[in-house]
């Protein structure tokens, strides 16, 4: 599948103003996403393997070091234990995570480790996580990261533009980031836990897509509330809207808070139901997660052995 | 398919819930059931036709044999219930609460068994029986356990009715059982319940739960059978109250069959509920609302939002979204946990749906249907949307009771209301708008017992459910629902008798030589037929002649009442002012009314007391105008469920002979206070106080058409009044209850018939009058931003 890249478009305030959202209805839908669909046995194995390929395996801590990042890249390349791969008969599928996501400082190490693997390398940028550095420095940061080997840039938006409903400022900012990204794909982080209302989330999503986002992403992982199903439904419905209006498919990345295999399955069925199978591919869907993989491994071992597994049986990232 | 294939196509695969536990339970009973009577299992007859099969609609295969109850069996069940009743009623509220609580606990403990058995027997998706039917049934018992506990302190003037007969439908077998049984036994009644013949199994499992809970024998009796058994229950003289959920046709028959029997009746019938989507709605949310409205339980839901009304500016976009969503629905094995729509209850029902849809298409409707592959075996029908339809189409008017949505557009809020109300039915409505002004504007205007704002098919034991118009009457759930199973403790038993008219020649009476006219549309009118009849004083002398009203006078009066909206549009404060003015104007004429009453044989003291009481009574109801508040129900939702008291509409009131002024006022005033318009037929023997009263109305700023007064023979006027399709309720105080109730079946209007003598001084006012003058509309409004 090749995705036609979103070139962005002029800011259309009519589209923004026409956005209507009913929080209670969205919550009701979100609450039954997990009860309307159930994926069992072999199908669950395949879905969990899919989920692995959608993970942006992430470390974004102040105490990150090169050695820590090397370990993470190793996990990204070999997310499953060899005997599980053999037992499932999936060696030829070459399952890896979708990407490794780090701070700029770790890019060189990560790029070296990932060379030739096809695993994407993402850098958080633009003064992540607060995004309040001077604009020219934020633009420069993107350029440096691209130069250092990142092919995906996760930018953060300036939240005050959302509160001010200054959609023009938000648009201009994100457009500038997109230009700085060049060939690298841009994920725009809305910090949904901070911009608070679903209406804000929906409007900011649409503005970012108009400004040329390749992905819209919920959170930095640093806010007190990160990805939730109601927020996700809100964002992917804007993706659907943008697709219906422009024909361009925008990716979605929920980040933070998704740590269980079962939750990942609910997210997958949500994408399938609301957007369709195209959005079950790494080009259009990623999990920003650090501990999800561990739970998936345990579930897969359970599927293979019939026994519940333990974390220490699986390699650390 | 191997893992790699699934990895590429990302199919859901199968996720079946195991039927084994439910099948084991059936096997324990040798797949054959009797009736549950007096706490014991009573075998069905061994003769041919003594049992019938209960089938799994998803496979067409028989699950079990269920007994057909005959007259002897129903008699036995009613007798068991009757024997248990007084002791059950005398059991303390706390103890009754403990039993209901135990039933709720046991339902919860057996939740999965109930869910699987329900899905096997009914064909509904396991997700729905597991997440909706069973938890709501449990909730109903917990809630009503609380009412049992509180009844003595909260409703001290009320008591149980006796033996209750309950006939329930096949679409929510366990849930409807819970809705019926929980309030009935909480209030001290005992029950004979008949599940629908397609779906008896969870009721039989429930009987076992009653045994396990140690419920006293005979409090709940379950008899199975088809419509013939239902008929035996409805017609049984030992039953004091019938509660029915089902089709409007059967409901109408029940109304006629019970006419004059004194049985209390609640009917929850069909619907064609409007689903209104305004320009400013969250369209994606509304699409999911439609899914939960018409593609829930295969559309076999009485309150299904089956008539979509979309505002023109968003209609195309909405239809596009809806059709895309429809194609995502998964139809198939109801036990599969990833299935959205299961099986239709029975091939005959499936055929009925197909025939109606074809009729729609033949009439020019555009058919949009899911192309999902349906299972080869079993009884399935795809989700369907019909566009390009108009109100004149059968598919728009008739209840289809299947997964078929019809869609029309509207231009303005007024048009949305007009289209929504252009129906015989009035069960529920769903309104979608992000503008609170719009939503709260439409909610009171749509004629429905339940309105869901930005949601649909929300149910809870704490909020009443039930309809208006031909969707039936009575509420289930909430305090409003409890009254259906209670009667006034002070009910009278002495039968009313109509006084024989005395024939005598006209004798002019000094000072009263005028001929009182009738009063229609604010004007004094002569009788259409041109006849009068004499009115006599207590000595038997003729005082005067009054108009002999006929069906055309009734027609004209109803016309005037129905088209006069001014009174109903006035706010409570304004109505109150008018009513205080009425009382004042009556007091100015006290002497004149007193003289009238004296002419009919009242002593001076009696007459003055009745006039004074009448003035006070008007003041009493004037006071109530702005105080008969609704409630906000504590439903489990972030939001409010507002139980609003709405006027019934046009009420026909037939007044008794007793206390001719006071009884007239006692019936008129509560009806007016709550915002109804009325057509009063005056006491036949003593019509003058009522006819004189229009002088008071005329001088009190009562808008024309609010009150219309007809004189004549009650027996002549009863049929056109009770049968009039534009009358919403009839109150009858006299000996013609049977006729009233029989004729009321035309449009299933509410009736209040009283055949016993009432002391109008002591028993002539109270909240029970206000309850009769109103109906509860529950408006569900979730909020949050």
Interface residues (C-beta under 8 A of the other chain):
Chain A: X20 X21 X22 X23 X24 X25 X26 X27 X28 X29 X32 X35 X36 X37 X38 X39 X40 X41 X42 X43 X45 X46 X47 X49 X50 X88 X89 X90 X93 X197 X198 X199 X237 X240 X268 X269 X272 X273 X277 X280
Chain B: X1 X2 X3 X4 X5 X6 X7 X9 X10 X11 X12 X13 X14 X15 X127 X131 X280 X281 X282 X283 X284 X285 X286 X288 X289 X328 X337 X338 X340 X432 X434 X454 X455 X637 X638 X639 X782 X783 X784 X785
